[in-house]
Amino acid sequence: MAAKKQQEEVDIKKRKRTNTETPSSNPKKKSTTKFVPSKKPKPHSDDKDKNKAPLNARERRHHAKELTDARKQKRRRHYTLEQELARLWEKMRRHEIAKEDRSKLVTEALTKMKGKIHEIAGSHITSRVLQTCVKHCSQAERDQVFEELRPHFLNLAYSAYAVHLVKKMLDNASKKQLAGFISTLRGHVAPLLRHMVGSVVVEHAYDLASAAQKQELLLELYSTELQLFKDLVPAKETRLLDVMSKLGLQKGSVSRHMSKVIQPILEKGIVDHSILHRVLLEYFSIADKTSVAEIIQQLSSPLLIRMIGTKDGAKIGILCVKYGNAKERKKIIKGLKGHIGKTAYHQYGCMVLVSILSVVDDTKLITKVIIRELQSILKELVLDKNGRRPLLQLLHPNCSRYFSPDELASMNSSIPSLSLKSEASSQTETSKVSIGNDDSMEDSEVKVPEVNEDKTSVDDTDLAESGKKDPLVRRQELLINSGFAESLLDICIENVGELIRSNFGKEVIYEVATGGSEGILHPTLDDKINSLHKAIASLAAVPKSEDSQEEHVLENFFSNRTIRKLILDCPDFASILWKEALKGKCELWAHGHSCKVITAFLESTDSKVQKLAKKELQPLIDNGVLKNPQAKEQASQ
């Protein structure tokens, strides 16, 4: 039995050995068992440095910096040169450095960069170095840099860092160099304007260019024909309509080309540049009704805030307000929320606010967004040249004393394809022609489509050039119902001395004291206006003193003229001033600037005002102290 058991164990061992050593009997199946050779463990990298002392923090930082520099050197071709230039830049940009030492450093830096400027200009370090070098180098060195960069200007214009160098080169360029640069832009103006960085270069060149050079840049955006044959365009013709009529260009083809140029720019939101604003204004003059309406719809958003900082951009803003429908006007006003103060102080932006106050019928929205924000800065607005204009527009609309002819023209500007007057006149002309051609209709009445009382056309009720509301009702809601006029009167009463002596504040004081155009502030605020009259009279009643640092209101250049005008135009004020300040004191104020105030009583058209002062002033006229205003009038006649 024992021998049998041993034999069985031997057979089992043999079977196991054959299973592991020989391949499987089935040739398709592969053995799953693998023999993995034993691997010796690799020695750890730190094993070599076991005997060395560990690095401190400073050494670790130094080691990390060396590794970073090594990586950058492999990746950037001119890394070593950039480091050298950065060290020179740290010295040359200091304020306390001597001019001669800076010139040496600049020359050294330019020598190192020679032949490689266009390659390293795109780096954020070397771009700054180059800008400093261009600023402080000699004219000869600057010309060399310009010549080296001339073939590469277009590529550099697309670089986020190199664009600053290009702008610096243009700032320091001669007339010939600027003309050469503008000629290199030929054929690339539209693509550059579609690029966020490239558009900055075109705008900078446009700002520096002469009128003829500006026209050269604009012609490329108008039509392909004008781009190819720019020499055919007369230098005197600046308006697109004049150029088209001179060359016989078709309005449809020009409009389509301009639409292809403008639309991608608007879609990308690159609307800050004055060259685009000029193109849009010209486009409005030739485009059809649908195309213009689409552009207005696109611009009726926060985009418009970024446009109204230029003269042409403000004109576009005014046109969008005038011709936009109710929804578009609402978007424009809501887009201005939080920017009202900044816009009011701006030279051109304030005119958009003036247009909104003059046209938009939704007075509740205007009160909520615009009036409330203006109320918080009323005093500053009254004293500011531009800030006072929205206030004066409400008090005395479209007054030539407060708005220049150009500003009034921009407020009255129109878009031909959307203008209701032009549509009505064209329809009238066509009806007259039909009457003249048909003898049988001589005695018949021809009905011409009229413009409704709300100034909206029959076909499009959304468009309204000056709103549907009566202007007086709109002004009353914005001034009286909103409480804006009351706040303005309070500011005028509290700061009457400062405002009446200021160049700009005096005009607001005058309009408020007279009750505004068409007596808009009467009779609701009569008590407040009377208080303002008394406040001015109390200032005039202050005794004349040579020790006083502040000039008396009757002698101040601005205030005495304002008081004189109030005497002539406001009899109520004249009577209060006479009783409280001038009665019995005329001889004291009959000399210098203050004599204008005294003689105003005799010049007044109101007989009651003349009667008040005649008894006291007649002896002064007889003695030759005052000149008789009536004698002046007779002499002038």
C-alpha positions as CSV (number, residue, x, y, z in Angstrom):
1,M,0.0,0.0,0.0
2,A,2.8,2.4,0.9
3,A,4.5,1.7,-2.5
4,K,1.2,2.5,-4.3
5,K,0.8,5.8,-2.5
6,Q,4.3,6.9,-3.4
7,Q,3.8,6.0,-7.1
8,E,0.6,8.1,-7.2
9,E,2.4,11.1,-5.6
10,V,5.1,10.8,-8.3
11,D,2.6,10.8,-11.1
12,I,0.8,13.9,-9.7
13,K,4.1,15.8,-9.6
14,K,4.9,14.8,-13.2
15,R,1.5,16.0,-14.4
16,K,2.0,19.4,-12.6
17,R,5.4,19.8,-14.2
18,T,4.2,19.1,-17.7
19,N,1.3,21.6,-17.3
20,T,3.7,24.4,-16.3
21,E,6.6,23.7,-18.7
22,T,4.9,22.5,-21.9
23,P,2.6,24.7,-24.1
24,S,-1.1,24.0,-24.1
25,S,-2.4,21.2,-26.3
26,N,-4.8,23.7,-28.0
27,P,-2.7,25.8,-30.3
28,K,-5.3,28.6,-30.5
29,K,-5.3,29.2,-26.7
30,K,-2.3,30.9,-25.2
31,S,-1.1,30.2,-21.7
32,T,-2.2,32.8,-19.2
33,T,0.7,32.3,-16.9
34,K,3.6,34.7,-17.2
35,F,7.0,34.6,-15.8
36,V,7.9,38.0,-14.5
37,P,11.6,38.4,-14.0
38,S,12.6,39.7,-10.7
39,K,13.5,43.4,-10.8
40,K,16.1,44.9,-8.6
41,P,14.8,48.1,-6.9
42,K,16.2,51.3,-8.3
43,P,18.3,53.3,-5.9
44,H,16.4,56.5,-4.8
45,S,17.7,59.8,-6.2
46,D,18.1,61.1,-2.7
47,D,20.3,58.1,-1.7
48,K,23.3,59.8,-3.4
49,D,22.8,62.9,-1.4
50,K,22.2,61.1,2.0
51,N,25.5,62.3,3.2
52,K,24.8,65.9,2.1
53,A,23.1,68.5,4.3
54,P,19.4,69.4,3.4
55,L,18.8,72.6,1.5
56,N,17.4,75.7,3.3
57,A,14.5,77.8,2.0
58,R,16.7,80.3,0.2
59,E,18.7,77.6,-1.6
60,R,15.5,75.8,-2.6
61,R,14.1,79.0,-4.2
62,H,17.4,79.6,-6.0
63,H,17.3,76.0,-7.3
64,A,13.7,76.4,-8.5
65,K,14.5,79.6,-10.2
66,E,17.4,78.0,-12.1
67,L,15.1,75.2,-13.3
68,T,12.5,77.8,-14.4
69,D,15.1,79.8,-16.3
70,A,16.4,76.7,-18.0
71,R,12.9,75.8,-19.2
72,K,12.2,79.4,-20.5
73,Q,15.6,79.4,-22.3
74,K,14.6,76.2,-24.2
75,R,11.2,77.6,-25.0
76,R,12.1,81.3,-25.8
77,R,14.7,82.0,-28.4
78,H,15.7,85.5,-27.1
79,Y,15.3,84.8,-23.3
80,T,18.9,85.8,-22.4
81,L,18.6,89.0,-24.4
82,E,15.3,89.8,-22.7
83,Q,16.9,89.4,-19.3
84,E,19.7,91.7,-20.2
85,L,17.3,94.4,-21.6
86,A,15.2,94.1,-18.4
87,R,18.2,94.9,-16.3
88,L,19.0,98.0,-18.5
89,W,15.4,99.1,-18.4
90,E,15.3,99.1,-14.6
91,K,18.1,101.6,-14.7
92,M,16.9,103.8,-17.6
93,R,13.4,104.3,-16.4
94,R,14.3,105.9,-13.1
95,H,13.4,109.5,-12.6
96,E,16.5,110.6,-10.8
97,I,18.9,109.3,-13.5
98,A,20.9,111.9,-15.5
99,K,19.9,112.6,-19.1
100,E,23.4,111.6,-20.4
101,D,23.4,108.3,-18.5
102,R,19.9,107.5,-19.8
103,S,21.0,108.2,-23.4
104,K,23.9,105.8,-23.0
105,L,21.7,103.0,-21.6
106,V,19.1,103.6,-24.4
107,T,21.8,103.4,-27.1
108,E,23.2,100.2,-25.5
109,A,19.7,98.6,-25.4
110,L,19.0,99.5,-29.0
111,T,22.4,98.2,-30.2
112,K,21.6,94.8,-28.5
113,M,18.1,94.7,-30.1
114,K,19.2,95.7,-33.6
115,G,17.9,93.3,-36.2
116,K,15.7,91.5,-33.7
117,I,13.2,94.3,-32.7
118,H,10.3,92.8,-34.7
119,E,10.9,89.4,-33.1
120,I,11.0,90.6,-29.5
121,A,8.4,93.4,-29.7
122,G,5.6,91.0,-28.8
123,S,7.0,90.2,-25.3
124,H,5.5,92.0,-22.4
125,I,9.0,92.8,-21.1
126,T,10.8,93.9,-24.3
127,S,7.7,95.8,-25.5
128,R,8.0,98.1,-22.4
129,V,11.8,98.4,-22.9
130,L,11.2,99.5,-26.5
131,Q,8.6,102.0,-25.6
132,T,11.0,103.6,-23.1
133,C,13.8,103.6,-25.7
134,V,11.6,105.2,-28.4
135,K,10.6,107.9,-25.9
136,H,14.1,108.9,-24.8
137,C,16.3,108.1,-27.8
138,S,17.5,110.6,-30.4
139,Q,15.5,111.3,-33.6
140,A,18.1,109.3,-35.7
141,E,17.8,106.3,-33.5
142,R,14.0,106.6,-33.6
143,D,14.0,106.7,-37.4
144,Q,16.2,103.5,-37.5
145,V,13.7,101.7,-35.3
146,F,10.8,102.9,-37.5
147,E,12.5,101.7,-40.6
148,E,13.2,98.3,-39.1
149,L,9.6,97.9,-38.0
150,R,8.0,99.2,-41.2
151,P,7.6,95.8,-42.9
152,H,6.2,94.3,-39.7
153,F,3.7,96.9,-38.6
154,L,0.6,95.0,-39.7
155,N,1.7,91.8,-37.8
156,L,2.6,93.8,-34.7
157,A,-0.8,95.5,-34.8
158,Y,-2.5,92.2,-33.8
159,S,-0.2,91.6,-30.8
160,A,-1.5,92.5,-27.4
161,Y,1.8,93.9,-26.2
162,A,3.4,95.1,-29.5
163,V,0.4,97.3,-30.1
164,H,1.6,99.7,-27.4
165,L,4.9,100.1,-29.2
166,V,3.2,100.8,-32.5
167,K,1.1,103.5,-30.8
168,K,4.3,105.0,-29.3
169,M,6.0,105.0,-32.7
170,L,3.0,106.8,-34.2
171,D,3.0,109.4,-31.5
172,N,6.6,110.2,-32.3
173,A,6.4,109.8,-36.1
174,S,7.0,112.6,-38.5
175,K,4.4,113.6,-41.1
176,K,6.1,111.5,-43.7
177,Q,6.3,108.5,-41.5
178,L,2.7,108.8,-40.5
179,A,1.6,109.0,-44.1
180,G,3.7,105.9,-44.8
181,F,2.1,104.0,-42.0
182,I,-1.4,104.9,-43.2
183,S,-0.5,103.7,-46.7
184,T,0.5,100.3,-45.2
185,L,-3.0,100.0,-43.7
186,R,-4.5,100.2,-47.2
187,G,-6.7,97.1,-47.8
188,H,-6.4,96.1,-44.1
189,V,-8.6,98.7,-42.3
190,A,-11.8,96.6,-42.2
191,P,-10.0,93.4,-40.9
192,L,-8.1,95.4,-38.3
193,L,-11.4,97.0,-37.1
194,R,-12.8,93.6,-36.5
195,H,-9.9,92.7,-34.2
196,M,-10.0,93.7,-30.6
197,V,-6.3,94.8,-30.6
198,G,-5.9,95.8,-34.2
199,S,-8.8,98.3,-34.0
200,V,-6.9,100.3,-31.4
201,V,-4.1,100.9,-33.9
202,V,-6.5,102.1,-36.7
203,E,-8.2,104.4,-34.2
204,H,-4.9,105.8,-33.0
205,A,-3.8,106.5,-36.6
206,Y,-7.2,108.0,-37.4
207,D,-6.9,110.4,-34.4
208,L,-3.4,111.6,-35.6
209,A,-4.3,111.8,-39.3
210,S,-5.1,114.9,-41.3
211,A,-8.5,115.4,-42.9
212,A,-7.3,113.9,-46.2
213,Q,-5.7,110.9,-44.5
214,K,-8.9,110.3,-42.4
215,Q,-10.9,110.3,-45.7
216,E,-8.4,107.8,-47.1
217,L,-9.1,105.4,-44.2
218,L,-12.8,105.9,-44.4
219,L,-13.1,105.4,-48.2
220,E,-12.0,101.8,-47.8
221,L,-15.0,101.1,-45.6
222,Y,-17.5,102.6,-48.0
223,S,-17.0,100.7,-51.2
224,T,-14.6,98.3,-53.0
225,E,-14.5,100.8,-55.9
226,L,-13.4,103.6,-53.6
227,Q,-10.7,101.3,-52.1
228,L,-9.3,100.5,-55.5
229,F,-9.6,104.0,-57.1
230,K,-9.2,106.3,-54.2
231,D,-7.4,108.9,-56.4
232,L,-10.6,109.5,-58.2
233,V,-12.3,111.0,-55.1
234,P,-12.0,114.8,-54.9
235,A,-10.2,115.9,-51.7
236,K,-12.9,118.5,-50.9
237,E,-15.7,115.9,-50.8
238,T,-16.1,114.6,-47.3
239,R,-19.7,113.4,-47.2
240,L,-20.4,110.0,-48.6
241,L,-23.5,111.2,-50.5
242,D,-21.4,113.8,-52.3
243,V,-18.8,111.3,-53.2
244,M,-21.4,108.9,-54.5
245,S,-23.1,111.6,-56.6
246,K,-19.7,112.8,-58.0
247,L,-18.6,109.3,-59.1
248,G,-22.1,107.9,-59.9
249,L,-21.9,105.0,-57.4
250,Q,-25.1,103.0,-56.8
251,K,-26.6,103.4,-53.3
252,G,-27.5,99.7,-53.1
253,S,-24.0,98.4,-53.7
254,V,-22.4,100.9,-51.3
255,S,-25.0,100.1,-48.6
256,R,-24.4,96.3,-48.9
257,H,-20.6,96.7,-48.7
258,M,-20.9,98.9,-45.6
259,S,-23.3,96.5,-44.0
260,K,-20.8,93.6,-44.5
261,V,-18.1,95.8,-42.8
262,I,-20.2,97.1,-39.9
263,Q,-22.2,94.0,-38.8
264,P,-19.2,91.8,-37.7
265,I,-17.8,94.8,-35.8
266,L,-21.0,95.3,-33.9
267,E,-21.4,91.6,-33.2
268,K,-18.0,91.6,-31.5
269,G,-18.9,94.7,-29.6
270,I,-16.0,96.8,-30.8
271,V,-17.9,100.1,-30.7
272,D,-15.5,102.5,-28.8
273,H,-13.7,104.0,-31.8
274,S,-14.6,107.3,-33.5
275,I,-13.8,106.0,-37.0
276,L,-16.7,103.4,-36.6
277,H,-19.0,106.2,-35.3
278,R,-18.3,108.2,-38.5
279,V,-18.9,105.2,-40.7
280,L,-22.3,104.5,-38.9
281,L,-23.4,108.1,-39.4
282,E,-22.6,107.9,-43.1
283,Y,-24.4,104.6,-43.3
284,F,-27.5,106.1,-41.8
285,S,-27.5,108.7,-44.5
286,I,-27.8,106.1,-47.3
287,A,-29.3,102.9,-45.8
288,D,-32.9,101.8,-46.2
289,K,-35.5,101.9,-43.4
290,T,-35.1,98.2,-42.5
291,S,-31.3,98.2,-42.3
292,V,-31.2,101.4,-40.2
293,A,-33.9,99.9,-37.8
294,E,-31.7,96.8,-37.4
295,I,-28.6,98.9,-36.5
296,I,-30.7,100.9,-34.0
297,Q,-32.0,97.7,-32.4
298,Q,-28.4,96.4,-32.0
299,L,-27.2,99.7,-30.5
300,S,-30.1,100.1,-28.1
301,S,-28.2,98.4,-25.3
302,P,-25.3,99.1,-22.9
303,L,-23.2,99.3,-26.1
304,L,-24.4,102.8,-26.6
305,I,-22.8,104.1,-23.4
306,R,-19.4,103.2,-24.8
307,M,-20.2,105.2,-28.0
308,I,-21.4,108.5,-26.6
309,G,-17.9,109.7,-25.6
310,T,-17.2,111.0,-29.1
311,K,-18.9,113.8,-31.1
312,D,-20.2,111.4,-33.8
313,G,-21.0,108.8,-31.2
314,A,-23.2,111.2,-29.3
315,K,-25.0,112.0,-32.6
316,I,-25.7,108.3,-33.1
317,G,-27.0,108.1,-29.5
318,I,-29.4,111.0,-30.2
319,L,-30.6,109.4,-33.4
320,C,-31.1,106.1,-31.6
321,V,-33.2,107.9,-28.9
322,K,-35.2,109.8,-31.6
323,Y,-36.0,106.9,-33.9
324,G,-36.0,103.9,-31.5
325,N,-39.3,102.4,-30.5
326,A,-40.5,102.3,-26.9
327,K,-38.7,99.1,-26.0
328,E,-35.4,100.3,-27.5
329,R,-35.6,103.6,-25.7
330,K,-36.3,101.7,-22.4
331,K,-33.1,99.6,-23.0
332,I,-31.1,102.7,-23.6
333,I,-32.3,104.4,-20.4
334,K,-31.8,101.3,-18.3
335,G,-28.3,100.9,-19.9
336,L,-27.4,104.4,-18.6
337,K,-28.4,103.4,-15.0
338,G,-25.4,104.0,-12.7
339,H,-23.6,106.2,-15.4
340,I,-25.9,109.2,-15.3
341,G,-23.6,111.5,-13.4
342,K,-20.5,110.6,-15.5
343,T,-22.6,111.1,-18.7
344,A,-24.0,114.4,-17.5
345,Y,-20.5,115.8,-16.9
346,H,-19.2,114.7,-20.4
347,Q,-18.9,117.2,-23.2
348,Y,-20.8,115.0,-25.7
349,G,-22.6,112.5,-23.4
350,C,-24.7,115.3,-21.8
351,M,-26.4,115.9,-25.2
352,V,-27.8,112.3,-25.2
353,L,-29.3,113.0,-21.8
354,V,-30.8,116.3,-23.2
355,S,-32.3,114.3,-26.1
356,I,-33.8,111.7,-23.7
357,L,-35.4,114.5,-21.6
358,S,-36.8,116.1,-24.8
359,V,-38.1,113.0,-26.6
360,V,-39.0,110.1,-24.4
361,D,-42.6,110.0,-23.2
362,D,-42.1,107.4,-20.4
363,T,-41.5,110.1,-17.7
364,K,-41.9,107.6,-14.8
365,L,-38.9,105.6,-16.1
366,I,-36.9,108.8,-16.7
367,T,-37.7,110.0,-13.1
368,K,-36.7,106.6,-11.6
369,V,-33.4,106.2,-13.5
370,I,-32.2,109.7,-14.5
371,I,-33.9,112.4,-12.4
372,R,-33.2,110.6,-9.1
373,E,-29.5,110.2,-9.9
374,L,-29.3,113.9,-11.0
375,Q,-31.0,115.0,-7.8
376,S,-28.2,113.5,-5.7
377,I,-25.5,115.7,-7.4
378,L,-27.6,118.9,-8.2
379,K,-25.2,121.5,-6.8
380,E,-22.2,120.0,-8.7
381,L,-24.3,119.9,-11.9
382,V,-25.4,123.5,-11.6
383,L,-21.7,124.6,-11.3
384,D,-20.5,122.5,-14.2
385,K,-20.3,123.6,-17.8
386,N,-21.8,120.4,-19.2
387,G,-23.7,119.2,-16.2
388,R,-26.1,122.2,-16.2
389,R,-27.3,121.5,-19.8
390,P,-29.9,118.8,-18.9
391,L,-31.3,121.2,-16.3
392,L,-31.4,124.2,-18.7
393,Q,-33.1,122.0,-21.3
394,L,-35.9,121.3,-18.9
395,L,-36.1,125.0,-17.8
396,H,-35.7,126.5,-21.3
397,P,-35.7,124.0,-24.1
398,N,-33.3,124.4,-27.1
399,C,-32.2,127.9,-26.1
400,S,-29.4,129.3,-28.3
401,R,-27.9,131.0,-25.2
402,Y,-27.0,127.7,-23.6
403,F,-26.5,125.4,-26.7
404,S,-24.1,126.1,-29.6
405,P,-25.4,126.0,-33.2
406,D,-23.6,122.7,-33.7
407,E,-25.3,121.1,-30.6
408,L,-28.7,122.4,-31.7
409,A,-28.1,121.0,-35.2
410,S,-27.2,117.6,-33.7
411,M,-30.4,117.6,-31.7
412,N,-32.4,118.4,-34.8
413,S,-30.6,115.9,-37.0
414,S,-32.5,113.1,-38.8
415,I,-32.2,109.9,-40.7
416,P,-33.5,110.3,-44.3
417,S,-35.1,106.9,-44.5
418,L,-36.9,107.2,-41.2
419,S,-37.6,111.0,-41.2
420,L,-41.3,111.6,-41.2
421,K,-41.0,115.1,-42.7
422,S,-39.0,113.8,-45.7
423,E,-41.5,111.0,-46.2
424,A,-44.4,113.4,-46.1
425,S,-42.7,115.9,-48.5
426,S,-41.7,113.1,-50.9
427,Q,-45.3,111.9,-50.9
428,T,-46.5,115.5,-51.5
429,E,-44.1,115.9,-54.5
430,T,-45.3,112.6,-56.1
431,S,-48.9,113.6,-55.7
432,K,-48.2,117.0,-57.4
433,V,-46.4,115.2,-60.3
434,S,-49.4,112.9,-60.8
435,I,-51.8,115.9,-60.8
436,G,-49.6,117.7,-63.4
437,N,-49.5,114.6,-65.7
438,D,-53.2,113.9,-65.6
439,D,-55.4,116.7,-67.0
440,S,-58.6,114.9,-66.0
441,M,-57.7,115.2,-62.3
442,E,-57.1,119.0,-62.2
443,D,-60.3,119.7,-60.3
444,S,-60.3,116.6,-58.2
445,E,-59.0,116.5,-54.6
446,V,-55.9,114.4,-54.0
447,K,-55.4,113.1,-50.4
448,V,-51.8,112.9,-49.3
449,P,-51.0,110.7,-46.3
450,E,-50.7,113.0,-43.4
451,V,-48.6,112.8,-40.3
452,N,-50.6,112.2,-37.2
453,E,-50.7,114.7,-34.3
454,D,-48.4,112.4,-32.3
455,K,-45.9,112.7,-35.1
456,T,-45.9,109.0,-36.0
457,S,-46.5,107.8,-39.5
458,V,-49.4,105.7,-40.7
459,D,-47.2,102.8,-41.6
460,D,-44.9,102.7,-38.5
461,T,-46.4,103.8,-35.2
462,D,-43.3,102.9,-33.2
463,L,-41.2,105.6,-34.7
464,A,-41.6,109.1,-33.2
465,E,-39.0,111.8,-33.7
466,S,-40.1,113.9,-30.8
467,G,-42.5,111.8,-28.8
468,K,-46.3,111.7,-28.6
469,K,-46.7,113.8,-25.5
470,D,-47.0,117.5,-25.6
471,P,-43.6,119.0,-24.7
472,L,-45.0,121.2,-22.0
473,V,-46.8,118.2,-20.3
474,R,-43.6,116.2,-20.5
475,R,-41.6,119.0,-18.9
476,Q,-44.2,119.5,-16.2
477,E,-44.1,115.8,-15.3
478,L,-40.3,115.8,-15.1
479,L,-39.9,119.1,-13.3
480,I,-42.9,119.5,-11.1
481,N,-44.5,116.1,-10.5
482,S,-41.1,114.4,-9.8
483,G,-40.1,117.1,-7.3
484,F,-37.0,117.9,-9.3
485,A,-37.7,121.6,-9.6
486,E,-38.4,121.9,-5.9
487,S,-35.0,120.3,-5.1
488,L,-33.3,122.6,-7.6
489,L,-34.9,125.7,-6.0
490,D,-33.7,124.5,-2.5
491,I,-30.2,124.2,-3.9
492,C,-30.3,127.6,-5.4
493,I,-31.6,129.2,-2.2
494,E,-29.0,127.5,0.0
495,N,-26.1,128.3,-2.3
496,V,-27.3,131.5,-3.9
497,G,-24.1,133.5,-3.2
498,E,-21.8,130.9,-4.8
499,L,-24.1,130.1,-7.7
500,I,-24.9,133.7,-8.8
501,R,-21.1,134.6,-8.8
502,S,-20.2,131.6,-10.9
503,N,-20.0,131.6,-14.7
504,F,-22.3,128.6,-15.2
505,G,-24.4,128.7,-12.0
506,K,-25.7,132.2,-12.8
507,E,-27.7,130.9,-15.8
508,V,-29.5,128.3,-13.8
509,I,-30.3,130.9,-11.1
510,Y,-31.7,133.2,-13.8
511,E,-34.0,130.6,-15.3
512,V,-35.2,129.4,-11.9
513,A,-35.8,133.0,-10.7
514,T,-37.8,133.9,-13.8
515,G,-39.9,130.7,-13.5
516,G,-38.5,129.0,-16.6
517,S,-39.7,129.1,-20.2
518,E,-43.5,129.4,-20.6
519,G,-43.8,129.9,-16.8
520,I,-43.3,126.2,-16.2
521,L,-42.6,126.7,-12.4
522,H,-45.6,129.0,-11.9
523,P,-47.9,128.9,-9.9
524,T,-46.9,125.6,-8.1
525,L,-43.5,126.9,-6.8
526,D,-44.3,130.7,-6.5
527,D,-43.5,130.7,-2.7
528,K,-40.1,129.1,-3.3
529,I,-39.3,131.5,-6.2
530,N,-40.2,134.4,-4.0
531,S,-37.8,133.0,-1.3
532,L,-35.1,132.9,-4.0
533,H,-35.8,136.6,-4.9
534,K,-35.4,137.6,-1.3
535,A,-32.2,135.5,-0.9
536,I,-30.6,137.4,-3.8
537,A,-31.9,140.8,-2.5
538,S,-30.5,140.0,1.0
539,L,-27.1,139.5,-0.7
540,A,-27.4,142.8,-2.5
541,A,-28.4,144.5,0.8
542,V,-25.1,143.6,2.5
543,P,-23.1,146.8,3.1
544,K,-20.1,147.5,0.8
545,S,-16.9,146.6,2.6
546,E,-13.3,146.9,1.4
547,D,-12.1,144.4,4.0
548,S,-14.3,141.6,2.7
549,Q,-12.5,138.9,0.8
550,E,-15.6,138.1,-1.3
551,E,-16.6,140.5,-4.0
552,H,-20.0,142.2,-3.5
553,V,-22.8,140.7,-5.8
554,L,-23.5,144.1,-7.3
555,E,-19.9,144.5,-8.3
556,N,-19.0,141.0,-9.3
557,F,-18.7,140.5,-13.1
558,F,-21.1,137.6,-13.4
559,S,-23.6,138.3,-10.6
560,N,-24.3,142.0,-11.4
561,R,-25.2,141.1,-15.0
562,T,-27.5,138.4,-13.9
563,I,-29.2,140.8,-11.4
564,R,-29.5,143.4,-14.2
565,K,-31.2,140.8,-16.5
566,L,-33.6,139.7,-13.7
567,I,-34.6,143.4,-13.2
568,L,-35.4,143.7,-16.9
569,D,-37.3,140.4,-17.2
570,C,-38.8,139.8,-13.8
571,P,-40.8,142.8,-12.3
572,D,-41.5,140.9,-9.1
573,F,-37.8,140.5,-8.4
574,A,-37.2,144.1,-9.3
575,S,-39.6,145.4,-6.7
576,I,-38.2,143.1,-4.0
577,L,-34.6,144.2,-4.8
578,W,-35.5,147.9,-4.7
579,K,-37.4,147.7,-1.4
580,E,-34.9,145.5,0.4
581,A,-31.5,146.6,-1.0
582,L,-31.4,149.7,-3.2
583,K,-34.0,152.2,-1.9
584,G,-32.1,155.2,-0.6
585,K,-28.7,153.7,-1.6
586,C,-28.5,154.4,-5.3
587,E,-25.8,157.0,-5.1
588,L,-23.5,154.5,-3.4
589,W,-23.9,152.0,-6.2
590,A,-23.9,154.5,-9.1
591,H,-20.3,153.8,-9.9
592,G,-18.4,150.9,-11.5
593,H,-20.1,147.6,-12.5
594,S,-23.0,148.2,-10.1
595,C,-24.3,151.2,-12.1
596,K,-25.6,148.7,-14.7
597,V,-27.9,147.3,-12.0
598,I,-29.2,150.8,-11.1
599,T,-29.9,151.9,-14.7
600,A,-31.7,148.6,-15.4
601,F,-34.7,150.0,-13.4
602,L,-35.0,152.8,-16.0
603,E,-34.5,150.5,-18.9
604,S,-37.3,148.1,-17.8
605,T,-40.4,147.8,-20.0
606,D,-42.6,147.6,-16.9
607,S,-43.9,151.1,-16.0
608,K,-44.2,150.1,-12.3
609,V,-40.5,149.2,-12.1
610,Q,-39.6,152.5,-13.7
611,K,-41.8,154.4,-11.3
612,L,-40.1,152.8,-8.3
613,A,-36.7,154.2,-9.1
614,K,-37.3,157.3,-11.2
615,K,-37.7,159.7,-8.3
616,E,-34.3,158.7,-6.7
617,L,-32.4,158.2,-10.0
618,Q,-33.5,161.4,-11.8
619,P,-31.2,163.7,-9.7
620,L,-28.2,161.4,-10.4
621,I,-29.0,161.6,-14.1
622,D,-29.3,165.4,-13.9
623,N,-25.9,165.7,-12.1
624,G,-24.2,163.5,-14.7
625,V,-23.5,160.6,-12.3
626,L,-25.7,158.2,-14.3
627,K,-26.3,158.2,-18.1
628,N,-29.9,158.4,-19.2
629,P,-30.7,155.1,-21.0
630,Q,-33.4,156.8,-23.1
631,A,-30.9,159.3,-24.4
632,K,-28.7,156.4,-25.4
633,E,-31.5,154.9,-27.4
634,Q,-32.3,158.1,-29.2
635,A,-28.6,158.6,-30.1
636,S,-28.4,155.1,-31.5
637,Q,-31.5,155.7,-33.6
